[in-house]
């Protein structure tokens, strides 16, 4: 029995030592307390083993005293453990200090007792007994038991409170310590009045020390795990269904039930699971998306399927996780739509239109396709006159009409600003239907204050591998050719248009450099009397191209007019003319003038008055020597505003010439409102008249009218002697035309007409 008891105590001591080592390796305040408690229990066990099995009165007295002292320290450490483990005993610092001080006092007293025996003594040692005799009248031995049992009672009460307060999942931890603490206390009380060496309270305290480590770091009840996961799953935002290895539904949370309208009858769920499982070739994991209807709403559900195995790869269960991704899918679709569609109209944007058109025309070999591109003539004026909002309204209306008139298989896109494109099968395009659609668009847009014109270009796709951007360019090129032709709204692309467009782009790309390099040259066409004496000349431009030679205005003026670059060339020519007049002035010639042209778009793009007057000041010339030719078309574009500019220029001293008089429909009415100095009549006016006699009468009347209004009359385009005689007889005395001279370089003009 003595040996068996020793083995039990030794085993307990070793297990306590192992727990102390493991606790030492962990971190945190609780780990330190557990380590100190386990270390104290380990030391106390060794002392008890020596007390029980090592013979000798002195050693036994010493060990008995140390056992009683170490018991105090174990109880204090147990109180600290309880504080960290349960949260109790945090606010009794004074009591703790007293307990530590008292334990120190007892420890010293028990050590001294080894030699003085003033507290207790050992009177007999045998195999089964060690007789302890306490000294009469000494109260320290009694105080030890009062102190120890008081702490034990306090600890027992604290664990009773924790057992009462805790959730049933955690109650076992506190209940187990409480039971062992009660058992150890009762056993200690029983052995205190016994001299037997078989002190079972020591074994109980040892087991409690091991249990403390186990409950603190190792023990997690299965019920707690299951219920914790159940509560977490119940409160998750994901739906979960679990099936056991027999295909029975063992769990289905409320989210899934709500998603799929599942009732308490789960037979259908199990049937669907079995059917789905039968179609699967792999049974480990899988992710897929499912679209379901919830009332009138469509929902996108991401489903994750997983199969669970144990450590021996035995099939345990299957589970599905359901996540509602409707908002994310809708957001993704919206972002994809924004990336591929025009924000204002909802049609495809340029890049997506190019991509989808390319896919269709290259992959569908059963049909040939055409591109129909539309834009609105002078759409910028809409934004300038009525504002961006009105412009956007028109764009959206046009997009709506395009959508409404498009059939299945059509691809519609907004390419840029007011430019739209439609790719359709060629056999679906009907000229008459398209014309009616254009008229419908214009009728929808037009109002009393403003009318718009929609023009359409059509390109038949022949090379399907050609970039769609090029196809659209060709269709737009076709539409550009009819912007000033009001007899039609539809034009078809051909190769001649491409050549013309390439020529336009070449002119535009080279224009700025040509201005800087002064490749544009001023030619002069003299304005003379009947005998050929020059009064002055009209400045006309030629382009001395470094590669193509001398180019007439026919090659570039219309292009510069269309693109709005004409004002730069006009300013360049005004400066050339002023510089030449200044040179003539310095040479003493103040007789010959130069006439320069003011284009229609100059009034829109620059301050004509400011620019021309500054040039005159710069070169110090008389304004009357730089005559200004203005077509009646330029004046009529904004009559009131332009009249004010002309009046200011005339007041400054410039001579104003009305060029191409008679080419418009309101010429006579304009003469009433404008103060001009010269009328220039083009002979083309006479040649274009079917009734030559009537035309001559009108021409004679205009010449006479000019004289009555105090205006000089110049007839340009004179080419024959007959024309000269006729005009002279009608009263015209200044002429310009090939009969006298074609436009010539400045140097030639100076030699021929200024040395007379």
C-alpha positions in Angstrom: 0.0 0.0 0.0 2.8 2.4 0.9 4.6 1.8 -2.4 1.3 2.0 -4.4 0.5 5.3 -2.8 4.0 6.6 -3.5 3.6 5.7 -7.2 0.3 7.5 -7.4 1.8 10.7 -5.8 4.8 10.4 -8.1 2.7 10.1 -11.2 0.6 13.1 -10.2 3.8 15.1 -9.5 5.2 14.3 -13.0 1.9 15.2 -14.7 1.9 18.5 -12.8 5.5 19.2 -13.9 4.5 18.5 -17.6 1.6 20.9 -17.2 4.0 23.5 -15.8 6.3 23.2 -18.8 3.5 23.6 -21.3 2.1 26.6 -19.5 5.5 28.2 -19.5 5.6 28.0 -23.3 2.3 29.9 -23.6 1.9 33.7 -23.6 -0.3 36.1 -21.6 -1.1 37.0 -18.0 -3.3 33.9 -17.5 -0.5 31.7 -18.8 1.9 33.1 -16.3 -0.5 32.6 -13.4 -1.2 29.0 -14.5 2.6 28.3 -14.8 3.2 29.7 -11.3 0.3 27.7 -9.9 1.5 24.5 -11.6 5.1 25.1 -10.5 3.9 25.7 -6.9 1.9 22.5 -7.0 4.9 20.6 -8.4 7.2 21.9 -5.6 4.6 21.1 -3.0 4.2 17.5 -4.3 8.0 16.9 -4.1 8.1 18.3 -0.6 5.2 16.0 0.4 7.0 13.0 -1.2 10.1 13.7 0.8 8.0 14.2 4.0 6.4 10.9 3.5 9.3 8.6 2.4 12.5 10.2 3.6 13.3 9.1 7.3 14.6 11.5 10.0 12.8 13.7 12.5 14.5 17.0 11.4 13.8 16.5 7.7 10.2 15.5 8.4 9.6 18.6 10.7 11.1 20.8 7.9 9.0 19.2 5.2 5.8 19.4 7.3 6.4 23.1 7.9 7.1 23.7 4.2 3.9 21.8 3.2 1.8 24.0 5.4 3.5 27.1 4.1 3.3 26.1 0.4 -0.4 25.2 0.9 -1.0 28.9 1.7 0.9 30.0 -1.4 -1.0 27.5 -3.6 -4.3 29.0 -2.3 -3.1 32.5 -3.1 -2.1 31.4 -6.6 -5.4 29.7 -7.0 -7.1 33.0 -6.1 -5.1 34.8 -8.8 -6.0 32.1 -11.3 -9.6 32.5 -10.4 -9.4 36.2 -10.9 -8.0 35.8 -14.5 -10.3 32.8 -15.2 -13.6 34.3 -13.9 -13.0 38.0 -13.5 -13.6 38.0 -9.7 -11.3 39.3 -7.0 -10.1 42.3 -9.0 -11.0 44.9 -6.5 -9.5 43.5 -3.2 -5.9 44.6 -3.5 -5.5 45.3 0.2 -6.8 41.8 1.1 -4.3 40.3 -1.4 -1.4 42.3 0.1 -2.4 41.1 3.6 -2.6 37.5 2.5 0.9 37.6 0.9 2.4 39.3 4.0 0.8 36.8 6.3 2.0 33.9 4.1 5.5 35.2 4.2 5.3 35.4 8.0 4.0 31.8 8.3 6.8 30.6 5.9 9.5 32.1 8.1 7.9 30.8 11.3 7.6 27.3 9.9 11.2 27.3 8.8 12.4 28.4 12.3 10.2 25.7 13.8 12.6 23.1 12.3 15.0 24.0 15.1 12.8 25.5 17.8 9.8 23.2 17.6 7.7 26.1 19.1 4.8 25.5 16.7 4.8 21.7 16.3 7.0 18.6 16.7 7.1 15.1 15.3 6.9 12.5 18.1 6.8 9.2 16.1 7.4 8.0 12.6 6.2 4.5 11.4 5.3 2.9 8.1 1.8 4.1 8.1 1.8 7.0 10.6 3.7 10.3 11.3 2.5 11.7 14.6 2.5 15.5 14.7 2.2 17.2 18.1 1.3 21.0 18.2 2.8 23.0 21.1 0.3 24.0 23.7 -0.5 27.7 23.8 0.9 28.5 20.4 -1.8 30.1 18.2 0.1 30.2 14.9 -0.7 26.6 14.1 -4.4 27.3 14.6 -4.3 30.6 12.6 -2.8 28.7 9.8 -5.9 26.5 9.5 -8.2 29.4 9.9 -6.4 31.3 7.2 -6.2 28.4 4.8 -9.8 27.2 5.3 -11.0 30.8 5.0 -9.4 31.2 1.6 -10.8 27.8 0.5 -14.3 28.8 1.6 -14.0 32.1 -0.4 -12.9 30.2 -3.5 -15.7 27.6 -3.1 -18.2 30.4 -2.9 -16.8 32.2 -6.0 -17.0 29.1 -8.1 -20.6 28.4 -6.9 -21.4 32.0 -8.1 -19.7 31.3 -11.5 -21.6 28.0 -12.0 -24.8 29.9 -11.4 -24.0 32.7 -13.7 -22.4 30.9 -16.7 -24.0 29.6 -19.8 -24.6 25.9 -19.7 -22.0 25.5 -22.4 -19.2 26.8 -20.1 -20.7 25.7 -16.8 -18.8 22.4 -16.7 -15.4 24.2 -16.5 -16.3 25.9 -13.2 -18.3 23.0 -11.9 -15.4 20.5 -12.3 -13.0 22.8 -10.3 -15.7 23.4 -7.7 -16.2 19.7 -7.1 -12.5 19.0 -6.8 -12.0 22.0 -4.6 -14.8 20.7 -2.3 -13.4 17.2 -2.3 -9.8 18.4 -1.6 -11.1 20.6 1.3 -13.1 17.8 2.9 -10.2 15.4 2.5 -7.8 17.9 4.0 -10.1 18.4 7.0 -10.3 14.7 7.5 -6.6 14.1 7.3 -5.7 17.1 9.5 -6.8 15.2 12.6 -5.3 12.0 11.4 -1.7 10.8 11.7 -1.9 8.6 8.6 0.6 9.2 5.8 -2.1 8.5 3.2 -3.1 12.1 2.7 -5.7 12.0 -0.1 -6.2 15.7 -0.1 -2.7 16.1 -1.6 -3.8 13.8 -4.5 -7.0 15.7 -4.9 -5.2 19.1 -5.1 -2.7 17.5 -7.6 -5.5 16.3 -9.8 -7.2 19.7 -9.5 -3.9 21.3 -10.7 -3.9 19.0 -13.8 -7.5 19.7 -14.4 -7.0 23.5 -14.2 -4.4 23.3 -17.0 -6.7 21.0 -19.1 -9.8 23.1 -18.7 -7.9 26.3 -19.4 -6.1 25.2 -22.6 -7.4 21.9 -23.9 -11.0 21.3 -23.1 -13.7 22.4 -25.6 -17.0 20.5 -25.2 -18.5 19.1 -28.4 -21.9 20.5 -27.5 -20.3 24.0 -27.2 -18.7 23.5 -30.7 -21.9 22.3 -32.2 -24.1 24.9 -30.7 -21.6 27.7 -31.4 -21.4 26.8 -35.0 -25.2 26.5 -35.2 -25.7 30.0 -33.7 -23.0 31.4 -36.1 -24.6 29.8 -39.1 -28.0 30.9 -38.1 -26.9 34.5 -38.0 -24.8 34.4 -41.1 -25.8 36.4 -44.2 -25.2 33.2 -46.2 -27.7 30.4 -46.7 -26.5 26.9 -45.7 -27.9 23.4 -46.4 -26.2 20.3 -45.0 -26.8 16.7 -46.1 -25.5 13.6 -44.3 -23.9 10.6 -46.1 -27.3 9.1 -46.6 -28.7 12.1 -48.4 -30.9 13.4 -45.6 -31.1 17.1 -45.0 -29.7 17.7 -41.5 -29.6 21.4 -41.5 -31.2 24.2 -43.5 -31.1 27.8 -42.2 -33.7 30.5 -42.6 -32.0 32.3 -45.4 -32.2 29.3 -47.8 -35.8 28.7 -46.8 -36.6 32.3 -47.7 -34.7 32.2 -51.0 -36.3 29.1 -52.2 -39.6 29.2 -50.3 -38.8 26.0 -48.5 -41.4 24.8 -45.9 -40.8 22.4 -43.1 -41.3 19.5 -45.5 -37.8 19.0 -46.9 -38.5 15.9 -49.0 -38.4 18.0 -52.2 -35.0 19.5 -51.1 -33.6 16.0 -50.6 -35.0 14.9 -53.9 -33.4 17.8 -55.8 -30.1 17.2 -54.0 -30.1 13.5 -55.0 -31.0 14.4 -58.6 -28.3 17.1 -58.8 -25.7 14.8 -57.2 -26.5 12.1 -59.8 -25.4 14.5 -62.6 -22.0 15.3 -61.0 -18.8 13.6 -62.0 -16.7 15.2 -59.2 -17.9 15.2 -55.6 -15.4 17.4 -53.7 -16.2 21.0 -54.4 -17.8 23.2 -57.0 -18.9 26.8 -57.5 -21.7 27.9 -59.8 -24.3 30.7 -60.2 -28.0 30.3 -60.3 -30.7 32.7 -61.2 -34.0 32.3 -59.4 -37.3 34.2 -59.3 -38.5 35.7 -56.1 -41.9 37.1 -56.8 -41.5 39.5 -59.8 -37.8 39.9 -59.0 -34.9 37.9 -60.5 -32.1 37.1 -58.0 -28.5 35.9 -58.8 -27.3 33.3 -56.3 -23.7 32.1 -56.0 -23.6 28.5 -54.7 -20.6 26.8 -53.3 -20.7 23.0 -52.9 -18.3 21.1 -50.7 -17.9 17.5 -49.5 -16.4 16.7 -46.0 -14.2 13.7 -45.2 -12.8 12.5 -41.9 -9.1 11.8 -41.3 -9.5 8.4 -42.9 -11.1 9.9 -46.0 -14.5 8.5 -45.1 -17.4 10.5 -46.6 -19.2 12.4 -43.8 -21.5 15.0 -45.3 -22.1 17.5 -48.1 -23.0 21.1 -47.6 -24.0 24.1 -49.8 -23.4 27.8 -49.1 -25.7 30.2 -50.9 -24.8 33.9 -51.3 -27.2 36.5 -52.8 -25.0 38.4 -55.4 -27.9 40.2 -57.1 -26.7 43.7 -56.2 -23.1 42.9 -57.2 -24.2 41.3 -60.5 -26.4 44.3 -61.2 -23.6 46.7 -60.4 -21.2 44.7 -62.6 -23.8 44.7 -65.4 -24.3 48.4 -65.0 -20.5 49.1 -65.1 -20.3 46.8 -68.2 -23.1 48.8 -69.8 -21.5 52.1 -69.0 -18.2 50.8 -70.4 -19.9 49.7 -73.7 -22.7 52.2 -74.1 -23.1 56.0 -74.5 -24.2 57.6 -71.3 -26.5 60.1 -72.9 -28.4 57.9 -75.4 -28.0 54.4 -74.2 -26.7 53.3 -77.7 -23.4 51.5 -78.1 -20.4 53.8 -77.7 -17.9 54.1 -80.5 -15.5 51.3 -79.4 -18.3 48.8 -78.7 -20.0 49.6 -82.0 -16.7 49.0 -83.8 -16.2 45.7 -82.0 -19.7 44.3 -82.5 -19.9 45.5 -86.2 -16.6 43.8 -86.9 -17.8 40.5 -85.3 -21.0 40.5 -87.3 -19.6 41.4 -90.8 -16.7 39.0 -90.5 -18.6 36.1 -89.0 -21.9 36.2 -91.0 -20.9 35.2 -94.5 -24.6 34.7 -95.5 -25.2 38.5 -95.7 -23.6 41.6 -97.0 -23.8 44.7 -94.8 -23.8 48.4 -95.2 -23.0 51.2 -92.8 -25.4 54.1 -92.5 -24.0 57.2 -90.7 -25.9 60.3 -90.0 -25.1 63.8 -88.6 -26.7 67.1 -88.3 -25.6 70.1 -90.4 -24.1 72.9 -88.2 -25.1 71.1 -85.0 -22.6 73.3 -83.1 -25.0 76.3 -83.7 -27.7 74.5 -81.8 -25.5 74.4 -78.6 -24.4 78.0 -79.2 -27.9 79.4 -79.8 -30.0 77.3 -77.5 -27.5 75.8 -75.0 -26.1 72.3 -74.2 -29.3 71.0 -72.7 -31.3 71.7 -75.8 -28.5 70.0 -77.9 -28.6 67.0 -75.6 -32.4 66.8 -76.0 -32.1 66.7 -79.7 -29.4 64.0 -79.5 -31.6 61.9 -77.3 -34.6 62.4 -79.6 -32.4 61.3 -82.6 -31.2 58.2 -80.7 -34.8 57.3 -79.8 -35.9 57.5 -83.5 -32.9 55.4 -84.5 -33.9 52.7 -81.9 -37.5 52.8 -82.9 -36.7 52.3 -86.6 -34.1 49.6 -86.1 -34.9 46.0 -86.6 -33.5 42.8 -85.2 -29.9 42.4 -86.4 -29.2 46.1 -86.6 -26.3 47.5 -84.6 -26.7 51.1 -83.5 -24.1 53.4 -82.0 -23.3 56.9 -81.2 -19.9 57.6 -82.7 -19.3 61.2 -81.7 -21.4 64.3 -80.7 -24.3 64.3 -83.3 -22.8 61.5 -85.3 -24.7 58.1 -85.3 -24.0 54.9 -87.1 -26.1 51.8 -87.9 -24.8 48.6 -89.4 -27.6 46.6 -91.2 -27.9 43.9 -93.8 -27.6 45.6 -97.2 -30.8 44.1 -98.5 -32.7 45.8 -95.5 -31.6 49.3 -96.6 -34.3 51.0 -98.6 -33.6 54.5 -99.9 -37.3 55.6 -99.7 -37.7 54.3 -96.1 -34.5 56.0 -95.0 -35.6 59.3 -96.7 -39.0 59.1 -94.8 -37.1 58.5 -91.5 -34.9 61.5 -92.1 -37.9 63.7 -92.8 -39.6 62.4 -89.7 -36.5 63.2 -87.6 -36.4 66.7 -89.0 -40.1 67.3 -88.4 -39.7 66.2 -84.8 -36.7 68.5 -84.2 -37.8 71.6 -86.2 -39.6 74.5 -84.6 -40.5 78.1 -85.5 -37.1 79.5 -84.5 -34.8 77.0 -85.8 -34.7 74.2 -88.4 -32.1 71.4 -88.6 -31.0 69.2 -91.4 -30.0 65.6 -91.1 -27.7 64.2 -93.7 -26.9 60.5 -94.1 -24.0 58.7 -95.7 -24.1 55.1 -96.9 -21.1 52.8 -97.3 -21.5 49.3 -98.7 -19.1 47.0 -96.9 -16.9 45.1 -99.4 -13.8 44.3 -97.5 -15.0 42.8 -94.2 -11.4 42.9 -92.8 -11.3 46.7 -93.2 -11.3 48.5 -89.8 -14.8 49.6 -88.9 -13.5 53.1 -88.1 -12.5 53.4 -91.7 -15.9 52.2 -92.8 -17.5 54.9 -90.7 -15.2 57.5 -92.0 -16.2 56.7 -95.5 -19.9 56.9 -94.7 -19.4 60.2 -93.0 -17.3 61.4 -96.0 -20.4 60.7 -98.2 -22.7 62.6 -95.8 -20.3 65.6 -95.9 -20.7 66.0 -99.6 -24.4 66.9 -99.4 -24.3 69.3 -96.5 -24.8 72.2 -98.9 -27.0 70.3 -101.3 -30.6 70.7 -100.1 -32.1 68.5 -102.9 -31.1 65.3 -101.2 -30.4 63.9 -97.7 -28.6 60.7 -98.6 -25.3 60.2 -100.3 -23.4 57.0 -101.2 -19.7 56.6 -100.9 -17.4 55.9 -103.8 -13.6 56.0 -104.4 -13.7 59.6 -105.8 -14.9 60.8 -102.4 -11.9 59.1 -100.8 -9.5 60.9 -103.1 -11.2 64.1 -102.3 -11.1 63.5 -98.6 -7.5 62.6 -98.7 -6.8 65.8 -100.6 -8.7 67.8 -97.9 -6.7 66.1 -95.1 -3.5 66.8 -96.9 -4.3 70.5 -97.3 -5.3 70.7 -93.6 -2.2 69.0 -92.4 0.1 71.1 -94.5 -1.7 74.5 -94.1 -0.1 75.7 -90.8 3.4 74.9 -92.0 2.8 76.6 -95.3 1.7 79.8 -93.5 4.8 79.8 -91.3 7.1 79.2 -94.3 5.2 81.9 -96.4 4.5 79.5 -99.2 1.3 81.4 -99.9 2.0 84.1 -102.5 0.0 87.3 -103.2 -0.9 87.7 -106.9 -2.5 90.9 -108.2 -5.2 91.2 -110.9 -5.3 94.8 -112.1 -8.4 96.9 -112.1 -8.1 99.2 -115.1 -9.9 101.8 -117.3 -10.9 101.3 -120.9 -7.3 102.0 -122.0 -5.8 99.5 -119.6 -4.4 101.9 -117.1 -4.4 100.4 -113.6 -6.0 102.1 -110.7 -5.1 99.3 -108.4 -5.5 95.5 -108.1 -7.3 92.8 -106.3 -5.1 90.6 -104.2 -5.5 86.9 -105.0 -3.7 84.0 -103.4 -1.6 81.2 -104.9 0.1 78.4 -103.0 3.7 77.8 -104.0 3.9 74.2 -102.9 7.4 72.8 -102.6 6.4 69.5 -104.2 3.3 70.2 -106.3 4.2 73.5 -107.7 2.0 76.6 -107.9 -1.6 75.7 -106.8 -4.6 77.9 -107.6 -7.3 78.6 -105.0 -9.4 75.9 -106.5 -7.3 73.3 -104.6 -7.6 74.8 -101.1 -10.0 77.7 -100.6 -13.2 75.6 -100.2 -11.4 73.2 -97.8 -10.2 76.1 -95.6 -13.7 77.6 -95.7 -15.3 74.3 -94.6 -12.8 73.7 -91.8 -12.9 77.3 -90.5 -9.2 77.9 -91.3 -9.9 80.5 -93.9 -9.5 83.4 -91.4 -5.8 82.6 -90.9 -5.2 82.8 -94.7 -7.2 86.0 -94.9 -5.2 87.6 -92.1 -2.0 86.5 -93.8 -3.2 88.1 -97.2 -4.3 91.3 -95.4 -0.8 91.6 -93.9 0.9 90.9 -97.3 -1.2 93.6 -99.0 -0.5 96.1 -96.2 3.2 95.4 -96.3 3.3 95.9 -100.1 1.3 99.2 -99.8 3.7 100.4 -97.2 6.6 99.6 -99.5 4.9 101.5 -102.4 4.3 104.5 -100.1 8.0 104.6 -99.2 8.8 104.7 -102.9 6.4 107.6 -103.4 3.5 105.7 -105.0 0.3 106.7 -103.2 -2.0 106.1 -106.2 -2.4 102.4 -106.6 -4.6 100.5 -104.1 -5.0 96.8 -103.3 -8.4 95.2 -102.7 -8.5 92.3 -100.2 -11.3 89.8 -99.5 -13.2 89.4 -96.2 -14.7 85.9 -96.0 -18.0 85.0 -94.4 -16.5 83.1 -91.5 -14.1 85.9 -90.7 -17.0 87.7 -89.0 -17.6 84.7 -86.8 -14.1 83.7 -85.9 -12.2 87.0 -85.4 -12.7 90.7 -84.6 -12.5 92.0 -88.2 -12.4 95.6 -87.2 -9.7 95.2 -84.6 -7.5 93.1 -86.8 -7.7 95.2 -90.0 -7.2 98.5 -88.2 -4.2 97.2 -86.3 -2.6 96.1 -89.5 -3.1 99.5 -91.0 -1.5 101.1 -88.0 1.3 98.6 -88.0 2.3 99.5 -91.6 1.4 103.2 -91.5 -0.8 103.2 -94.6 -3.9 105.1 -95.6 -7.0 102.9 -94.9 -8.5 103.9 -98.3 -5.5 102.3 -100.1 -6.5 98.9 -98.6 -9.9 98.3 -100.1 -12.2 95.7 -98.5 -14.2 93.3 -100.7 -17.2 91.7 -99.0 -19.7 89.4 -100.7 -23.3 90.0 -100.1 -23.6 86.4 -98.8 -21.1 87.3 -96.0 -23.2 90.3 -95.1 -26.5 88.5 -95.1 -25.3 85.8 -92.6 -25.8 88.2 -89.8 -26.9 91.4 -91.4 -27.3 93.7 -88.4 -24.0 92.8 -86.7 -22.0 92.8 -89.9 -23.5 96.2 -91.0 -22.2 97.7 -87.7 -18.7 96.3 -88.4 -18.8 97.6 -92.0 -20.0 101.0 -90.9 -17.1 101.2 -88.3 -14.6 100.3 -91.0 -16.0 102.8 -93.4 -15.9 105.5 -90.7 -12.3 104.6 -90.1 -11.5 105.4 -93.7 -11.7 102.1 -95.6 -13.3 101.8 -99.0 -15.9 99.1 -99.0 -16.6 97.0 -102.1 -19.6 94.7 -102.6 -18.2 91.7 -104.4 -20.3 89.3 -106.6 -23.2 91.7 -106.6 -26.4 90.2 -108.0 -25.6 86.6 -107.0 -28.0 86.7 -104.0 -31.8 87.1 -103.7 -31.8 90.3 -101.6 -29.2 92.4 -103.3 -31.4 95.5 -104.0 -32.8 95.5 -100.5 -29.2 95.3 -99.1 -28.2 98.4 -101.1 -30.8 100.3 -99.2 -29.3 99.3 -95.9 -25.6 99.3 -96.4 -23.2 102.2 -97.2 -20.6 100.9 -99.7 -18.3 102.6 -102.1 -17.9 100.1 -104.9 -20.2 97.6 -106.7 -18.3 94.7 -108.3 -20.4 92.9 -110.9 -19.3 89.5 -112.2 -19.8 88.8 -115.9 -21.0 85.4 -114.9 -24.2 87.2 -114.0 -24.7 88.1 -117.6 -23.6 84.8 -119.1 -26.0 82.8 -116.8 -29.0 84.6 -118.2 -31.1 82.7 -120.7 -32.5 85.9 -122.3 -29.4 87.9 -123.3 -31.3 91.1 -124.1 -33.1 91.1 -120.7 -29.8 90.4 -119.0 -28.2 93.4 -120.7 -31.0 95.6 -119.6 -30.7 94.5 -116.0 -26.9 94.9 -116.1 -27.2 98.5 -117.6 -29.8 99.3 -114.9 -27.4 98.1 -112.1 -24.6 100.2 -113.5 -26.9 103.2 -113.7 -28.2 102.5 -110.1 -24.7 102.4 -108.8 -23.9 105.8 -110.3 -27.0 107.3 -108.8 -26.1 105.9 -105.3 -22.6 107.5 -105.7 -20.9 104.2 -106.0 -18.1 103.2 -108.4 -18.9 100.2 -110.5 -16.3 97.6 -111.4 -17.1 94.7 -113.8 -14.9 91.7 -113.3 -14.6 88.7 -115.6 -14.2 90.8 -118.8 -12.8 88.5 -121.4 -13.7 89.9 -124.9 -13.5 93.2 -126.8 -17.3 93.0 -127.4 -17.9 92.9 -123.6 -15.7 95.8 -123.0 -17.4 98.0 -125.7 -20.9 97.0 -124.3 -20.0 97.8 -120.7 -18.4 101.1 -121.7 -21.5 102.1 -123.5 -23.5 101.2 -120.4 -21.5 103.6 -118.3 -18.9 101.3 -116.6 -15.4 102.6 -116.6 -13.4 100.2 -114.4 -12.7 96.6 -115.5 -11.1 93.5 -114.2 -10.6 90.3 -116.2 -8.5 88.2 -118.5 -9.1 90.6 -121.4 -6.6 92.9 -119.7 -4.6 90.6 -117.5 -4.8 87.4 -115.5 -3.6 87.4 -111.8 0.1 88.0 -111.9 3.0 88.0 -109.4 3.5 91.3 -107.6 6.8 92.0 -109.3 5.2 91.6 -112.8 2.4 94.0 -111.8 4.9 96.6 -110.6 6.9 96.4 -113.8 3.9 96.5 -116.1 1.5 98.9 -114.4 3.5 101.1 -112.0 6.2 102.3 -114.4 3.8 104.0 -116.8 
